[in-house]
């Protein structure tokens, strides 16, 4: 099971700043391990939805890889990338990854796995 949350600060001008998307994956059945949090914080050369022209769940590099965090295949690719970096589903404590460190690998896997449909 996974959830996706958006968070940001609201400036005095009413604009949002420091936008971030947090993808949280919870091992099932409940209680079998701590959550895995993959955080995408906005910054130079990166985008996260901020309430205007971007779609909900879209994250990426302005000149490169991107994913939609609402798509099951994208979530699976990020889970696989985190597992390749040492995350184990039975870990009892919450674990957090910087999503940007996983994005290129996950997007490449997503591209490989979304080949043409069968006959």
SVG drawing of the C-alpha trace seen along z (x, -y; Angstrom):
<svg xmlns="http://www.w3.org/2000/svg" viewBox="-3 -39 26 50">
<polyline fill="none" stroke="black" stroke-width="0.4" points="0.0,0.0 1.2,-3.5 0.2,-7.1 1.4,-10.3 1.4,-13.6 2.3,-17.2 3.6,-19.7 4.9,-23.3 5.3,-26.5 2.9,-29.4 4.7,-32.8 3.2,-36.1 2.4,-36.8 0.2,-33.7 2.6,-31.8 3.9,-28.4 7.5,-27.6 9.6,-24.5 7.2,-22.2 7.8,-18.4 6.2,-15.2 6.5,-12.3 5.7,-8.8 5.2,-6.5 5.1,-2.7 3.8,-0.5 4.7,3.2 1.7,5.5 0.2,7.0 0.3,4.1 2.9,4.3 5.4,6.4 7.8,3.5 8.3,-0.2 7.3,-2.6 9.6,-3.5 9.4,-7.3 10.7,-8.6 10.9,-12.4 11.2,-14.7 11.9,-18.3 11.7,-21.0 14.9,-22.8 17.0,-24.1 16.7,-21.9 13.9,-19.9 10.1,-20.1 7.4,-18.9 3.7,-19.9 3.1,-23.3 -0.6,-23.9 -0.3,-25.2 0.7,-23.8 2.1,-20.5 0.0,-17.4 -0.6,-15.9 2.3,-13.5 4.6,-14.6 8.2,-14.9 11.4,-15.2 14.5,-17.0 13.8,-19.9 16.2,-18.4 15.9,-14.7 14.0,-11.9 10.5,-12.2 7.9,-10.0 4.2,-10.3 4.0,-9.0 0.3,-8.0 1.3,-5.3 1.8,-1.9 4.7,-1.1 6.5,-4.2 6.0,-3.4 7.3,0.2 10.3,-1.1 11.1,-3.4 10.6,-0.5 13.0,1.7 15.6,-1.1 15.4,-1.6 15.7,2.2 18.8,2.2 20.2,-0.5 19.7,1.7 16.2,1.1 14.6,4.3 10.8,4.6 11.2,6.1 13.0,3.1 11.1,2.0 12.0,-1.7 10.8,-4.2 13.4,-4.6 13.7,-7.7 15.4,-8.1 16.0,-11.3 13.9,-10.5 16.2,-12.4 18.9,-9.8 16.5,-7.1 14.8,-8.9 17.2,-8.2 17.4,-4.5 13.6,-4.2 12.8,-6.1 15.1,-4.0 13.6,-0.8 10.1,-2.2 11.1,-2.8 12.6,0.7 9.4,2.3 7.0,0.3 7.9,1.8 5.4,2.3 2.2,4.2 1.9,7.8 -0.2,9.0"/>
</svg>
